[in-house]
Amino acid sequence: MRPVELLIPASSLEVLKIAVIYGADAVYIGGEVFGLRAKAKNFSMEDMAEGIQFAHEHGVKVYVTANIFPHNNDINEILPYLQELVEVGVDAVLVSDIGLFMLIKNEVPNLEVHISTQANNTNWRAVKAWQDLGAERVVLARELSFAEIKEIREKTDVELEMFVHGAMCISYSGRCMLSNYYSRRDANRGGCSQSCRWYYDLEENGQSINEDFPFTMSSKDMCLIHHIGELIECGVDSFKIEGRMKSVHYIATVVST
């Protein structure tokens, strides 16, 4: 049986250290650029270096998110940042964009690459394609069933990671355009205003039809703690907790649980 990793989010150096102390096997964090949580505290390069040193001293890995879908002006600035990540000892970087993936493989080949859930991998051929291109790990789409995960495991040999706890996108992971439409904040470049969590008035023929209850598109948070055994049997390598915007108290509670 493959070893199973518990992967925990950290919004700051303090949260990273708490995640490590409470039992994380790995931590994922965002730098000040190129991640999907622009409103999180995120890590300066100095804090990142200190956090990585602390984690490594405790046998814990650190992954950094660079999973935006970059535009031309983003992609021209990202290579020096990736090289800095290598210098501070990052264990892997998460990406969604195929162009960014190939940039890393060609220009920073010693940097391990994990494919973010933003890439929406829902079938084994897609996962196998990333494996053949050189990805070390694929984070599965949150839309998959146990049977689909098991088939992906049977037909690929890349590491598989999946979310087991936390908030969910209402549509395919990360592809919502509402944030851009309502607030001019690009969700796929880190600025999501979480429009799916707003409350809306519903009208039909000009008349309100939800006066007595709020309407929101947001789904319930995921909680798969009672299905961990099934997921291990499916062959998942890493169990991921959502929450790079969450407090230190939340992280300590979820990790220990």
Phi, psi and omega in degrees: 000138179292147172293147182249132183259140171258114189249122192240140177279153176218128181267347184204171179298319179300315181294321177303313182295322178294318179300317179296312183297324183275357170122013177295144172272333178207157180229140173244139187224168175243142171278188182281354179218159168070011174253175185261017178231070183297334183271354175287163178297317179062175190247130165289166180295329178292315178295323179299315179298317179294318180296318179295318178299315179298314181297315182295326177297337179254013177073025183249138179271158178230125177248145182242134180277130170223051194256023171291162167265099190287150169264177185304317183289339175285313188295333180288345185251358194272335184299313178301325179295317179298321179294325175295321179300320177297318183296325181272358171092024177301140182278331178193161176236141178262130179227159176243329191271131183295325179294318178294320177303311182292327176300315180297313183297327182275323189252335180228061190294343179273005179261117180293141184239129172249141182268121185293156173299340177300338181283354172057052179277108186243005180212161187289331179293322177296315179297318179296323179298315177297320178301314181295331179282346177115007176292138178274337182207148175235128174271119186288152173298147182282000183270002189274150174269168177301318181298320179293320178297316181298319179294321177299318179297319182293334187250006177221165178232010176283156176295141180245131178237146176209153177286137177237355183200135172124190186291152181237148168287148183284332179247201175302140191311117171077005185257016183285138179255000184299320181302315178298317184293315186276323190232004181058030176247119188280111181298325183276005173233020171099002187253020188308127178266008176055049181300334180291344180263357177287160173265138185237148169271132176259133179232146174226120183055038177081002181248136178294136179240011177223044181294331187265353181210147179282150175244130174222149179276347187295136176280166174293153176296149177284140174213101184251023185299331180275001181241013183300318180300317179296321181291325175297317178296330177289343177097020178288135183268331186220127177261120189251133175262134175276149173141044177287000174253002188273162184282167178297327180290320177298312183297315180300318182292314183292317180298313182295324177297000000 
